[in-house]
Amino acid sequence: MNSLLEFLSLSDPNVRMVVWGTTLLGASAGLVGVFTLLRKRALLGDAVAHSILPGVCLAFLVGHSKAPYVLLLGALVAGWLSLLSIDFLVRRTKLKADSVIGLVLSVFFGLGIWLLTSIQQSGVASQSGLDKFLFGKAASITSQDVSMFGWVVLAVVVILLLFYKGFKVLAFDEDYARAIGMPVRLLEFLLSTITVLSIAVGIQAVGVVLMASLLIAPAAAARFWTDRLSVMLLLAVGMGILAAWAGAFISFTAPSMPTGPWIVLALAALTVFSMLWAPRRGVLGRWLRQWRYARKIALENVKCIEDLVPTGRLDLKRRICRHRRKIRLFK
């Protein structure tokens, strides 16, 4: 209990930076992940996350700095190049989308690993810490990083509010959006941009390997609870923030535990819980609802049979009453 109160007080500056940083990352990933999930482009998040690594390395080599905004610019350029490459290959070749995504992911990630290895072997003193983008290290989040995360989240929220109706139509029926004259290319550009931004800032906490989980898991868990987009966005943000606090708390109580992987595990637990217990879409919830319907039908059938039994047949009446009592025992 003392550890929980100390954690919630956020008196430790390092804990405060980690909590606020991962909270902002969870919120931005939850917002963007909803549209990625609804458009059936979950694998694109994984491809962009892996493709960002060479952009981070090239930004370091060109700028000779690990300033967050410099690395973010390199990550944004690399992420956009990966999306353009995927779109070009899907349109111009006979390869399927999943094959193209796997191809682009492996090429960009291989290039990033080669650049990262070259930088580490170059002996440059300032290269220390670049490998955190591979597996993530939330404990290294600074106040400057939190400020950058805040601006990214603000940009994501503003764009979503301004183009909410367009994104909503695009997510559910792209052909209809084209038919009614919506600027589909502009909407796709904006949605891709905020997706790349969210992934670029998120890899610092969970790394390129686990970033796809941070992007998709909150949206997948929220989808079990509602059919309304606005509610789904709020639930995804809430689950992303809840998982961020859970991961930070576990890392706080056990310093040897990394924050990023525990955030992903918390999201996995929320997704499994939603999959099982969501009232309408959950496995157990659906089973319970079907069982209640079957019981209701059985009681109604017994009542109908009882009404058809002649008045003088008391033995049948008693048998039907016993049967009804047995059914009600499972209420």
Secondary structure, DSSP 8 states (H G I E B T S, - for coil): -HHHHHHHHT-SHHHHHHHHHHHHHHHHHHHHHHHHHHTT-HHHHHHHHHHHHHHHHHHHHHH----HHHHHHHHHHHHHHHHHHHHHHHHHSS--HHHHHHHHHHHHHHHHHHHHHHHHHTT-GGGTTTTHHHH--GGG--HHHHHHHHHHHHHHHHHHHHTHHHHHHHHH-HHHHHHTT--HHHHHHHHHHHHHHHHHHHHHHHHHHHHHHHHHHHHHHHHTT-S-HHHHHHHHHHHHHHHHHHHHHHHHHSTTS-HHHHHHHHHHHHHHHHHHH-TTTSHHHHHHHHHHHHHHHHHHHHHHHHHHS-TT-HHHHHHHHHHHHHHHTT-
